[in-house]
Amino acid sequence: MNAPGRQLPYRIGQIVPSSNVTMETEIPALFRARERVAPERFTFHSSRMRMKQVRPEELAAMDDEAGRCAAELSDARVDVLGYACLVAVMSQGHGHHRTAQRELAEVTRHNGAPAPVVTSAGALVGALHTLGARRIALVAPYVRPLTETVVDYLRQEGIETSDFTALEIPDNLRVAAHDPALLPSIVRGLDHRGADAVVLSACVQLPSLAYVQAVEDELGKPVLSAAVATAHHLMRALDLPAVAPGAGHLLSGAYADAPVTN
């Protein structure tokens, strides 16, 4: 890992589904927000796993490609890797984010370029624990059975879901095309009265960043997304304060130095 305050930019590696077009916009946007208030600079580098339809068989086949992607990114000597597909990890069974992080980090070590690995699945779990959220409301674009897989995964990590919406969009490009301006009204339709936090997008392909702060201001409780959680964990994995103004309570600075837990 590189020392904070260095002159060269940090290299952020992302392992993304081939049809994902959101993480390569939202993660850089969050780091650019950080650049406005901190001296460090960043570049972004991706490797892709084939996937078009968000279905169990395609998710499993895609997950098998993650090791190749980790090796390719470590060839570029990235400083941290983010595995940017939450449901692909969660659908492989409880606790798989820990296995994926360990195995992909081992790939980078074997390639002579060791780097920490963050998964969006583990980041969401860890971020909710960081916020002290024991009960949440959640929006996901997946078909209902996959959304229930996410809800069950979180339950086994000690996080209950009071209510959720499954948008029933299996085509991954259609997920990216979903209008984020619809999210505030979708959240208003959820029962979030007893929730400690709201997950505006439990998917790194569903655009939501433009509305995280607005929905949080409306509800008066923490609002985050899988992308916001991933950015927080990527920053902390680099041993940098995790902050991005305008992206909700998690990146407000209140948890800038929180340890990564998942």
HUWOLIN-V396536 format. One line per field, one symbol per residue. phi: phi as a letter, one per 40 degrees, with the letter a starting at -180 (. if undefined). Layout:
phi=???
This chain:
phi=.ccdgcccccbbcbcbdcccbbccbccdccccccccbaccbabbabbbbcabbcbdccccccdccccdccccccdcfccabbcbaccccccchdgcccccccccccdccccgbcacbbbcccccdccccdcgccabbabbcccddcccccccdcdccgbcbcaabbcgbccccccccccccccdcccccccbccccabccacaccccadcbdcccccccgadbabccccccdccccccgbdcaadgbgcdbchcbdbcccba
